Amino acid sequence: MPDHSDRADESRAPSAAPMQPPARLFSHRGFAVFLTARTLSSFSSQVQAVAVGWQIYMLTHSASALGWVGLAQFLPMFCFTLLAGHVADHFDRRFITATCQMLEACGAFIMAIGSFGGWLTPGMIYGMVALFGTARAFEMPSQQTFLPALVPPALFARAAALSSSLFQVASIMGPSVGGLLYGVGAGICYSVCVVGFGLASVATLGMRLEAPTRVRRPMTLETVLGGLHFIRAHPEMMGAISLDLFAVLLGGATAMLPLYADSILHAGPTGLGILRMAPALGALLVALIFARWPLKRRAGEAMFAAVAVFGVATIVFGLSRSLVVSVVALAVLGGADVISVVVRGALVQLRTPDEMRGRVSAVNMLFIGSSNQLGEFESGMLASLIGPVEAVVLGGVGTIAVTLLWMRLFPGLRRLDRLDDIHPAG
């Protein structure tokens, strides 16, 4: 599933509460700044993803090289995410997020200079991608805790919907802008990322958070693994996260987009930008529908159905030879993903007390966000062995199979009904 590490906090509180006037949201200090910082960071990440994918493929013309990009992002996230969750629960989350965004800006600056100078090699790109993965490992668990500290519970659903919508707009604009700018040069793409990440860092530092005082505890194995223990104690939460994990791992069609755009659909970098923005377009449409008509009943069944549709859309994309059909399939894929994100986000964020939210968000990100990169590695390696079409189709079939299995393994998740009845665990 596309870009879960950025969307792990989307739609956290789908609720049946009455819709509140948008103006009331912006009366809360820091909310508009949060939206600005997050949108800039998301936009820059999308531009960068297009540039890295296309540049590495143009340098290597190798499907496995695209997989190595995913692995380079996965390894630091796997190694540091649980530690990052502990840090987020015990230190200034705002400063952590801003520092990571500034590191991303510095990394993009090095890639811009290397691209302009013509000395950026595949090995250097992998190294810089690993730097970005490390920064994201610490950034996301902290950033995902901001929204509950910025708005009161009565406005939370509306705030989450607005945040989700702006994220999807960034996800639509980023790939299209990245594809167009890459036609001018990779260095231009990375230069835009430098500005975006830098402004996001400044905006994050300007936020004012209203959060309860947290007691600092020594870093021990027990505290670092606290989020994992919390999730294991709640089977519905474990089921939702693990279902998404395997869907992401198996359904990594987006890793093959540069190859599809170049060798199968013959659409070039502009076509790659269109393909990249298609899942976000579908996700935006569904997010707007949910903002108007929230998911109120039979949430567990809706989640399983959505993941199955995700698998079917992956198969259709894998078999398609038409740019139009491929775009529609990716849009359906992105729309189905939002439903899964709504249910998982409600379980993870609403059932978790604030003092553990960083660690639980870190585990959620480790399972979902890092598995996105591991899924790209798996797809790239499998494509180099059996072919890209076969790899994508097999991933879609595997996603459907996992969905059916999880319906039997987690009957409580299947029976989950109203999301607005979820409360923090004691």
N, C-alpha and C positions, 0 to 999 in steps of 0.2 A: 504494500500500500504506500502511496507516495507521501514522502516528507512528514512522517509522523512525529519526528523529533521536534519540528516546529509547531505541530498542532496537538501536542499532547494535552494542552490545557483548554482546547476549544470546547465550547458548548458545555461548560461544566455544570450548569444548573438549569436544564430545561425544566420549566415549571409551569404549572397551571395558573400562576399568579397573574393578575391583570397587568396588561402592558402599561408601562410608565412613560410619560413624556420624555423624549430624548434630552430635552434641555436639562432635566433634573440630573442626568448622568454627568454632564459637564460642569455642574455646580460643585462637584466633589474634586478637590484639589488633587492634581496628579493624574487624573484619568485621561485627559486629552494628551498629556505628555507621554503616558504609557502607550496609548494608541500610536502616537507619532514614532516613538522609539521602536516599537515592535514591528510596525509596518516598514520602516526604513531597513531594519535588520533583515526582515523576511524578503523584501524586494532585492536587497543586495545578495542574499544567499541564492536566490533563484537565478539572477544574472550570472553569478559565479558558477553555478552548477552547469548552465548551458556552455559557458566558455571552457570550463575544465573538460567536460565530456567531449565537446567537439575538438578541442585542441589535442587531447590525448589520442583521439581516434585518428586525426589527421597526421599525427607524428608516427603512429604505429600501425594503423589499419588493422587492428587486432581486437577481437571481441574479448579476449582474456585481459587485455589492458584495461578495458572498461571495468572488468571485475576487480582488478587490482586497486582501482580508485575506491571502490566500495570497501575493500579490506583495509585500505589505508585510513579510512574514516572510522571503521568499526573498531580497530584495535585500541586506539586511545580511549574511545568511549567505553569499551568493555573494561579497560583497566582502571579508569578513573571515576566512572559515574557514581558508584556507591560512596566513594570518598567525597565526591562533590555534593551528594545529598547531605552528608554529615556537616560539611562546611556550610551549606545553605541554611541548616537549622541552628547554627551556632554563631554565625557571623553576619555582617551587613550584606544582605542579598542584593541591594542596589549597587553597592561598590563592586561586588563580585561580577555582576552582569556587565556593568560599564567597562571594567577592566578586560573582560573577555572580548567585548565588542571592539575595543581598541586594539587588542592583539590580532583580531581578524582584519582590521583595517591595515595594520602593519604587514600582515601576510599578503594581502591583496596588493599592497604597494610593491612588495618584492616581485610578485608575479607580473605586475604591470611593467616594471623596469626590465625584467627578464624577457618579456614578450617583445617589447620595443627594441631591445638589444639583440634579439635572436639567439640568446644563449640559454633559454629555458628548455631543459631536457625532460623526458618522461620521469626520470628518477627524481629530479628536483620537484616536479609537480606532485609526485607521490608524497614527498617530504612535506610540502606545503599543505597538502590535503590532510596529512596527519596532524599538522599544527592546528588547522581549522577544527578537526575532530576533537582535539584536546580542549580547545577553547569552548566548543559547543558542549562538551561533557560537563563543564563547570557552569556555563551560562544558563542552560535550559532548566535545571532543577530550581535555580533561583528565580528566573524570570517567570516560571509557571506558577509561582506563589503570589505574584503581585496583585492580581485582580481581586481576590478576596480581601486584601488589605486596602483597596482603593474605594470600593463601593459597598454599601450596606446590603444585607441579604435580600431586601425587597427589590433592589435594582439589579441583582446579580445576573438573572437570566437575560435581561435586556443588554447588559454590559457584555456578557459572553457572546451573545449573538452579533453585536456590533463589532467586537474584536475579531470574531470568526469571519465576518463579511469582509473587513478590511484586509485580513490575512489572505483571503481568497483573491481579492483584487490585486494584491501584491504578487500573488502566485500566478495570476494571469498576465499582468504587465511585465513581470520580471523575465520570464522565458521569451516573450515576444520581443522585448527591448534587447535582451541578450542576443537573440538570434540576428536581429537587425544590426546591432553594434559589431558583432563578430565579423560581419561582412566588411567592416572597415578595418578591424584588427582586434586580436585578443587583448592587446594592451589597453585599448579603449574600454573594453568590458571591465577589466580589472580596475581601471581608474575610477569608473563609476562606483564600483564596490568600495573603494577606499573612502570616497565621499560619503556613501550611504552608511557604512559601518561607523565612521567617525562621528557623523551627526547623531546616529543612534546612541553612541556612547555618551555624548554630551547631554542629550535629552534624558537618558536614564539617570545620570547624575543630578539632573534638575527635578526629579520626581520627589514628591513628599508622600511617604507611606504612613498609614495609620495601622499599626500592628501591635499586638500584645508583646510585652517584654518576655524574651525567651531566656531560660536559664541555661548557661553554658555548662556542658558536661565534658569530662575528659574523653578523648577519642579512644575508644576501645573497640574490639571486634564486635561486642554486643551492640554498641550504639551505631556503628557503621552498618551492621546488618539488620538494624531495627526495622527499616522499611520492608525488607524481605520477609521478616518474621510476621509483620503486621498483615501483609498481603496473604501469606500462607494461612493465616488464621481466619481469613474470610474467603471461602470457596468461590462465591460469585465473582468477587474481584479477581481472584486468580484465574478463573475460567475466562473472563472477558479479556484480560491481558494476554494470556497464553494463546487464545484463539487468534487475536490480532497478530501476535508474534509469528505464528506459523503461516498465517495468510500473507504477512509481509515477506517472510523468508521464502515462501514458495512462489508468490505472485510478483516477482521482481521484474515485471515487463519494462518499467521505466529505465532500467539499466541499459536496455538494448535500443533505446530511442535513437542515439547517434547512428548506430548501424542500420536501423530500419530507415531512418531519414536519408542516408547516403546510398545504401546498396539495395534496398527492397522497394522503398517508395520513391526513391530518386527525387527527393524534395529539397535537398541542400540545407544550409544552416537556417534559412527562413522557415522551411518546413519543420526543422527540429524545434524551433521556437514555438510554432503552432502546436506541435505534438506535446511539447512540455506544458503549454498552458491549458490544454484540453481537460485534463483531470481537475484542475483548479476551477475551470468554467463550470463543469458539472457540480463540483463541490459548492461553489458559490450559489448556484441555483437552489440546491437542496438546503443550504444554510439559510437562505432568505425565506424559503418555505417554512422551515422550522422556526424562524424568528416570528413568523406570523401565526403559524399553527403548530405549537410545540407537540412533541411526541408525548402523549399522556398515558396510554395504556399498551399492554402487551409488548413492553420494551425488549424483553429477552428474545421473543420470537422475531421481532423486527431486526434485531442485531444479527441473528443467525441467517435470516433471509438475505440481509444486505451482504454478508460475507460470501454467501453462495452466489449472489448476483455478481459480486466482484470477481469470483472465479470464472464465471461464464463470460464476462466482458473481457477478461484476460485472454481466454481462448479465442474469442472473436478477433481481438487485436492481433494475436499471433498469426492467424490464418489470413488476415486481410492483405490485399495488394492495392487497395484504394486509400488515398489520403483521407477522403471524406469518411469512409467507413471506419478507418483507424481513429480519427478524431472523435467520432460519435462513441466508439467503444471505450476510449479513454475517458470521455466525459461521463459515461454511465459508471465506469469504474470509480471515478472521483466522487460522484454523487452517492454511490453505495458506501463508500468509505466514510462519509460524513455521518451516516446513521450509526455505524460502529463506533465512531469517535464520540458521538453524543452519549451513548450508553456507557461506554468505558469511562469517559470523562466524568460523568455523574457519579459512578461508583467510586472512582479513585479520589476525586476531590471532595465530594460531599460526605463520604464516610470517614475521611481522615481528619483527625484533630490538627490544629495549626502547628503545634510543636513538632509534629512528625511529617508535615506536608512536604518539606524538602526531600526527606529520605524516601518517602513513598513515591513522590514524583520522579526521583532519580531511578528507582527500580522500574517504574513505568517507562521511563525514557530508555533505560537499558534494554528492556524487553522489546520495546516498539521501535524507538529511534535507531538504536545500534543494529537491530535486526534488519532495518531497512538497508543499511550499508552491507551487512553480511549477505542479505538477499541479493544485492547487486553483484557481490563477489560470486555467490553460488550461480547466479544466472550467467555471468560472464564465463565462468569455468565450464559450466554445462553446455553453453552455446559453442564453445571452442571444441567440445568433444562430439556433440551430436547435431549441432547446427542451431542457429538462433530461433527459427520458427519452432522446431521441436522442443527447445528448452522453454520457450514462453508457453506453448500449449500444455506441456507437461506440468508446468507450475500452476496453471489454471485448474487442471484436473486435480492436482494435489490439494489445492485450496478447497475445492468442493468436498473432497474426501475427508479432510480435517474437520470441516463444518459438520458433516454428518456424525463423525466420531465424537466431537465435543458435545453435541446435543445429548448423547447418551451418558457421557462422563460427567456433565455438569447440569443435571436436571433442574437444580435451583436457579441457575442462570436462565434456562429456557423459560421457567415459570415467572421470571421477574416481570412485574406489572408496571406500577406507577413509579416514575423516577422522582417525583416531588415528595415521595414518602421516605426517601433516603436521608438518614441523619448520621452525624458523627458517631463512631463507635466509642463506647465507654472504656 
